[in-house]
């Protein structure tokens, strides 16, 4: 085996152990859409759930049963229809709906038992009927009113995985068919889960299918890899779901997870096919959950083998994540992190993209450096050097090749430009041999090396022939420049 492959495997093992330690004792709510995992893949998914469980993660499982319920009602010739995306559950249909929901949960129970993992299906959800909305009687279609957290917590403390069917009961014992997606959301908010997973039959959000907010990047496969809560709200707004329709779930006290939009009144934007509307609904719930008490919500493709493990034990991920906190952060580097910064720079220096730097050189100016941190690991760096002429130099932009597609380099550059403005610098320049076009695309213009600050000009490597690009930051000076030409001040 090549040494590079061995190093990659060692890095992977380290990453897995890092996450395993971090998530021990954490709570994950996992919703599995019925259509996301066929019989050939279900066993693999359950095996992954067992691995998470045995690693000390507390799992709450919410299987979706929408397609299975449709199959059962059709097989027994039970008439049914949907209004606003909600199945109207008649008195004739509800026994068959319960049968289908239990059948789905039993599939998971059986496989968990095969893998020697205890699970239990419980009636921990109190529900109420949707009632009559806009002249439509939804009969046995309901909405979650309360999750009995004390019983759920007792189950988790006994090392048992609780499984929630998409059935809730009223105080008088009347059954209601409830949305499993909404149920997973309500449970996650109630238990203040660390993660909520929606395992679907799609890769996440395909950027080509929707209007994207400015600054939201897509991966090489077109997938939107992550959104902050603010970006998720803007995404929903751009795609037909507005602020008044979104609302925000209230804290509600022990065991409650009230939301502004019930399943029967969930927004259904026009102009989208059913699959797109489902993605928007998942994102709506992700936005609501991440905006209250759930740290991160993941939308992943259940058709991909091992997707749950990859999403949990890798900070790159393979789906779309909505995060409450700053999942990606750019901050000043610490002195003890200089070796890590050097490891980011060295591969690019070896290929001539960056100028080689020693550890001593970086340590001497480490306060100029910033790093991009993801879950405690550094995946990018850059520096802003200031000069006595009131100008700054953006330098040493380096990104871990495994994370290049996430736009980390761009974010670091824009952060450094913002930092230069905060420091009152009149402009910033960059020296590059390969990325001049990219810097021009964000407003930099090419200038002569003779226009560099004197101390930088004296160190300019004539043989390297780096291009010099400049971005004026002082608005009064910027407005007076001739297009395509921005001489350096001083």
N, C-alpha and C positions, 0 to 999 in steps of 0.2 A: 504493500500500500504506500502511495506517495506521502511524503511528509506533510504536504499541504492538506491532504485529505484527513490525515490523523489530527492535525491542528484544528480543522473544521469540526471534526467529531468531538474533540475535547471541548471546544467552545460551546457546542450544542449541549453537551452533558452539563457543563457549568451553568448554562442558561436554564436548563430544566431544573436542576437542583436549586438554583436561586429562586425560581418561581414556586417550586414545591414548598420551600421553607416559608416564603412570603404568604402563601395562601392557606397554610395550615390553620384550621379553626375558622376560616372564612365561610361565608354562606353564599351559595350559588342557587339561583332559581333557573330551571332549565325547561323551556317550552319546546316541545317537539311537534312540529306540524305533521299530521298523519301522512300527507303526500310527500314529505321530504325524505323519508327513509323507507325503502321497500324491504321485503322480507330478507333479501340477500345481504343487506347492509345493517339491519336492525341489531343483529347479534354483535357486530363490531362496535356500534354505538353504545350498546349496553356495557360491553367490556370496558370501553373508555370511561363510562360513568362509574363503573366499579373501581377503576384505577384512581379516579378523582376522589371517590369516597374513601378508599383505603389510604390515600395520601393525607387524610385529615380534613378534607373539604366537606362541609355539610351541604348535602344535595337535597333540593326540593324539586320534584318532578311533576310537570304539568303536560300530559299528552294531549295533543289536539285530536279531535275525532270527527271533524267536519265531513270529510269524504266518506268515512265509515258509516256515519249516520245516514248520509244520502243513500249509500248502498243498501242499508238495511230497510229504510223506508220504501225504497223503490222495489226491493225484492218482495216485500209483504204488501205491496200495492196500497200503501198508506199515502193519501194525498198530502202534499206539502208545497209551500212556496216561501219565497223570501221577499221581505220589504226592507229597503234601505240596507241591504246586506245582512239582515237578521232573519233567521228561519222562524217562521210562525209555528210554534209547537202546540198543536191541538191536544185535547184530552185523549184522543185516539192515538196520537203519535208519541206522546211522552213515554209510555212504557217501552216502546221500541227504541227511542232515543237513549233511555237509560241502559237498555240492553247493549246497544252499540258502544256507548261510552265505557261501560264496564268491560266489554270485550277488548277494547284497546288497552285499558289499564292492565288487564290480565296478561296481555302479551308481554308487557314490561315486567310484571310480577314474575312470570314464568322464567324469563331469561335471567333476571336478577337472582332468582333461586338457583338456577343452574350454576351461576358463578358465586354461590355461597354468600350472597349478600341479602340481608334482611330488608324487607320493604313492607309497607302497609298502605292500603287504600282507606281513607277516612272521610267522614262526613263533617269536615271542619269548616265548611263554608256556609254561612247563612245568606240567603238570597231573598229578593223580593221580585215580584212581577214587574215587567216594563209597563204593563197596563195598556191604556189606549193612547196612542200618539198620532195626532193628525188624522183621527177617524179610523185608525187601524188598531184592532185588538190583537195584541201579541200573545195572548193566552198564557201558555206555559214557558214563554221566553222570559228570562229574568236577567237581573243584574246583581253583582256581588254587593251585599250590604255589610258583611262583617266576616273577618277571618278569625277563628278561635285560636289565638296565638299561644295561649297557655298549653293547650293540648299538642299543638304542632311542636313547640319547644321541648316538651317532654319526650316526644317521639325522637327528635333529633339528638337529645342528650343520651338516649338509649342506643345510639348508633344505628338507627333505623331510617331508611329513606322514605319519607312520606310521599305518596302519589295522590294527586288531586284530579278526580274526573271532572268533566265539564258539566257537573250537576251540582246545584245548590239547593238547600232546603229552607223553607220559611220556618218561623217559630212554631207554626201549627203542623209542620211536617210535610207541607206541599212541595213537590219537587219542581225545579225550574231548570231549563236548559240555558246555560250561561256560556258566553264566549270564553274559550280556553285562553285566548291571547289576553283578553282583558283580565281574566283570572290570574294569569301569570304576573301581569303588571301589578295587580292589587296585592298579591302575595309578596312580591319583591319590595314594594313600598312599605307594606306592613312590617315585614321582618328587617327592613333596612338592609337589604342584600348588598353584598359587595359587587356581585355581577348578576345580570339578567341576560340569559341567552334566548334568542329566537332562532331555532334551527328550522330552516325553511328549505324549499326546493330551488332556491336562487342563490347566487354567489354573494348577495348583499345588494347594495345599490349600484346599478349600472349607470354611470354618469351620462351616457349617451341617451338615456331614456327620459331625462329630466332637465329642467332648468337649474343650473348650479349657481350658488352664490359666488361672488367675486372672491378670489383667493383660495377656493376649495380645490385641491389637487386630486387628480385621479391616478391610480396605479397603471402599470403597463397594460393590464388586462381591461382597462376602462372602469375598474371598480373604484368607488369612493371609499377609501380605506378608513377614514375617521372624520367625525364632525364634533365640534364642541356643541354645548347646549345652544349657544347663541347662533351658531351656523346651522344647526338643525331647525331652529325656529325660522330662520330666513329661508332655508331650503323649502320648508313646508309652505311658507307664505308665497314664494315664487311659483309653487306648483299647486296653487288653488286652495290651500287651507290657511285661513286667516286667524289673526290673534283671538278674535272673539269665539271662534270655533275650537281653538286649542284649549283655552282655560288652563288651569293648573290644579292638580289634586291637593286637597288640604291635608294638614297633618292629622287632624281628626281624632287624636287620642289613641289609647291602647287598642290595637286590633283593627283600627279603621283605615280605610284607604279610599277616601271619597275622591272622585274625579269629576271635572266639570262636564265632560262629554261621556254620556252613557252609550253602550253599544247601539241602542236603537236610534240614537241621534248623532252618531259619529259622522263627521263630514265625509261626503263622497264627491270629490271634485269631478267635473265633467271633462271630456276630452281625453280620457285615459282608458286603456284597456284594463281588464280585471286584474291582471298580474301587477300592473303599475299601481292600481288603487290599493292592492294588498300591501305592497312595499310602503306606500305612503301611510297606511294604517299602522304597520309595524314601527315606522319612524315616528309617528305621532305618539305612540305608547312609549317608545324609547326616549323621546324628548320629555314627556311628562315624568317618567321614572327618574331620569338622570337629573332633572331639575329639582327633585325633592330630596330623595334619600338614597338612591342607588348610584354607586360610584360610576359604573360603566355598564353599558348595554351593548350586546353584540348580536349582529344579524349575520348568520353563517349558513353555508350551503351543506345540508345534511347528506347530499349525494356524494360528497367528497370524503373518502375514507380518512379517518383520524382527524377530521376537521376540528373537533372539540379540543383535542389535546394540543393541536397546533395553535389554536387561538388562545388557549390558556397558558401554555408553556413557552410561548414565543412572543416577544414584544413587537414583532413585525405583523403577525396576524394574517388572516386570509379572508376575512369578511369585512363588514362595515361596523365600526364602533362609534357610539355616541358617549361622550365622557362629560362628567360633571366638573371635574377639576382639570387643571392644566396638565393633560397627559403628556404633552410635549412641552418642555420648558427650555428656554435659553437663559443661561445665567453665567456669572463670572466663574472662571476656573479657579480651583484651589491649587496651592503649590504642590500638594501630594498627588495631584492628577496630571502633572506635567508628563510623566511617562506614557499615560494613556493618550494625551494629545500628540505626543511624538509618534505613537503607533498609528495614529490616523494620518499624519502628515507624511511619514516615511514612504509608503507605497507610491504616492504621487510624486514625491521628490525623486524616487528611484527611476521613474519614467520621464522625468524632466518637466512635469506639469507645474510643480512647485519648486522653489529654491530649497535646497537641503538646509536643515537647521539642526543644531546640536541640542542636547538636553540643557546644557548650561546656558545657551542663548535664549531658549524659551523661558527658563527659570528667571533670567535677568529681566524679562519683560512680561512675566506671566499675568500681571495685572491688566495688560492690554487684551488678553484672550477671553473669549466666551466659549461655552460648550453647549451643545444640544443634548439634553438628557432625556432618556425614555425609560421610565421604571428603574432608575438607578444605574443605567448603563449609558455610556457616552457614545453617540453615533455621529457627531459632527463637531467641528470647531471653526473658529475664525478669530481675527484680531483687528482692532482699530488702533493704529498708532497715530498719535497727535504730534504736530510740528509747531514750531514757534510762530509760523506765519498764519496760524489760525486754520490750517488745513488738516485733514486726516487721511490716512492710508488704510484701505481695507485690504487685508492680506491673510495668507495661510488658511483659505477656505478649503476645508477637507471634510469629506463625508465617507462613512463606511460604505463600501460598494454594495453591500446587501440592502442598503436603505436609500440608495440614490433616487429611486423612483418616487419617493415620498415628498420630494421638494424641500428637503432639509436645508440644502445649500442656499436655495433662494430665501428661505425664511431667515437664515443667519445673516445674509447680506442685507436684507430689508431691516432686520433688527439693528445691525450696526449703523445703517444710514439713519435710523431713528435715534440711535444713541448719539451720533455725531450732531444731530440737530439739537438734542437736549444739552449737549456740551457747548453749544453756540459756535460750532465750527462753520466756516464760510463755504466749505466744499470738501468733497472726498475724492480721492483718486485711487486707481487700482492699476497694477502692472500685471499683464497676462500675455501668454503666448498662444492660447488656444480658445479662450472664451470671450473674446472681444465682442462678437456678435450678440452674445447673451447680455452682456452689460449694456450694450447699445439699446437693446430691447426694453430696458427699464429706465432709460433716460441719460445714460452716460454718453459722452461724445469723445472722439479721439483727439488728442492734443500731442504736441511735440514733447519729447523728453526734456528739451531745453526749458520747458515751463514748469518742471518739477521744483519743489522747494530746494534750496541750495544744498542742505545736508543730505537730501535724498538723491539729488542729481550727482553729487560727488561719489555716491556708491552705485550708480547705475551701471549695469553690466552691458557694455556695448556689444560684446560677442553674443549675448543671449537675445538681444534685439526685442525685448518685451514691448508690447504695445502699451501706451499710456492712455487711460480713459479717465474722464473727469466728470463729476456731477456737482454743479453749484447748488448750495443749500440756502443761500441768502436770497429771498424772493426779490428784493429790489435789484440785486445784481443779475439774477437769473432772467428777469424780464427784459433786461437791456442787452442780452447777448444776441449775437447774430446766429440764426439757426445753423446747426452743424459745427459751430465754433464756440468754445467756452474757455477763453484763456484763464490760466490759473492766476489768482490774485497774488500780489506780493513778489 
